[in-house]
Amino acid sequence: MRTLATESISKVGHTITAMGWVQSRRDHGGLIFIDLRDHTGLLQLVINPETAEAFKTAEELRDEFVIAATGTIAERDENMRNPHLETGSIEVKVQSIRILNRAETLPIQPFSDAQANEELRLRYRYLDLRRPKMQHMLKQRAGYYKYMRDYVESQGFTEVATPILANSSPEGARDFLIPSRIHPGKFYALPQAPQQFKQLLMVGGISRYYQLAACFRDEDPRADRLYGEFYQLDAEMSFVEDGEEVRTIFDPLIKNLVSDFAGKKLLSDNVPRIPYAEAIETYGSDKPDLRFGMKLVELSDVFTDSEFGVFKNAAAGGGAVKAICVKGGASLSRSQIDSFTEIAKSEGAGGLAYLTYKDGEVQSPIAKFMNEVELTEVKNRSQAEDGDAVFFGADTRHVVNKVLGRLRNEFASHFGLKDPDTVALCWIVDFPFYETDEKTGKMDFGHNPFSMPKGGAHALDNTENKLEILADQYDMVANGYEICSGGVRNHNPEVLYKVFGLLGFTPEYVEEKFGAMLSAFKYGAPPHAGCAFGVDRLFMILMGEENIREIVAFPKNGSGLDVMMNSPSHVDNQQLKDLSVRVVEE
């Protein structure tokens, strides 16, 4: 029987066999010391020349050799104990050693203070996983899954697995398509979410469903989004007509994960519900970070008749003039302001106007264009004080909110306002049912077509301005990241036809895409609602990581490549032929 490192502490005097990796080998004047590592920690081995065969084998050992050592556990001398090591009070006096496997010189050093770059670590991820941090991360993730399962099952949810080979559907991202061999020319799709299946489970009589579901979306990777595949805590509840019931069920889970599981501080025990329109106007984002203030201040009415043309044209022309007050912003250098100006331009601004308050005076190139009333209103409304700076946005309301929302986040990072040990939660509610696609200018669904319009079918009669129609949809936000999306579902076939019809889709299109759901809804579908938490992103926040690839075992790199397994890769022509697929060379 092998013995774990940490189990050895209580076995002084026992003969044991321990297996693991050679962490280090030290030759001290005739004695060889080896630190043997397994997943529980380190165990010191002592090999005496008197055990000739074991000593000879020990001389061959190098870092990361895999060995089995048999010997007697003894207490270390008082002056040789290591208080920084859990097993620092004992050692194993070795009688025999077997080399189970040898190791070449490692291409990366998992235990070095200076780590290799991410690309190299991902190429040798199986070595990178030996790092104590990664070992801890994977154990924590397992505990995190158990914590979630225990909670939802205590609330009466039943775990049900839904298909991985599914149908293509418009979820807002590109599908991964799987060509069918036995049905040439047809394709499965990996599910972007189990949306339709979980709604069908409600029709099937499941009261409360959940699943730690694998989801697949062909979206560009970024620091807070894994490429290709990710996991959701997916849940649905039948006989629910109000999203607040779902939110109330899941509030305790997330709050307890923050405080009890991760040991972080909640900004507030009460999770605020913020309407989408209010979030956009106040924070410039539908996923606001509430750990800091810096709210957007409305100034359009102040500059309607201003002599400052840029502000007047925006305010009087149906746009907006707004501002944010940056505490301590007067300390920013010219070059720093220039860098923030470039950020503003990247979001659509023409430039970045500002006022600074120093030594009781207002300093700015634009101050001379403002009268005393305007300057006073700006200072009062923004609550600016000496040492602060006020930054303006003047354009269409959409652009102003977008620019100032981005700057609000960037200024908070610059001035260290994002406390990593605090988690600020909120629910964003009352999303627009429809939105205008910025690239195409066409109307599209704001989130997805499966939610119920607030007010039901009657709300859809407002065809003059579709953008005013609200959906009973909700997102949970943590520290500026969306961690959950949900909604009250549309369980009425006629309403489903109508929401698509307002975008010009025919009943035939709806039947082709959602035939199974439409058919099911005709046979007594209960009202239902649910949500899906992005467990990878939430875990990243709980662990205090900024790069989501650090919290999973085998992520793709920033380009969506698996450099360890060389994926994606070419396949041979026979495989393509079997699938009735041909690659078209550009």
Order of alpha helices (4+ residues) and beta strands (2+ residues): beta-beta-beta-alpha-beta-beta-alpha-alpha-alpha-beta-beta-beta-alpha-beta-beta-alpha-beta-beta-alpha-beta-alpha-beta-alpha-beta-beta-alpha-beta-alpha-beta-beta-beta-beta-beta-beta-alpha-alpha-beta-alpha-alpha
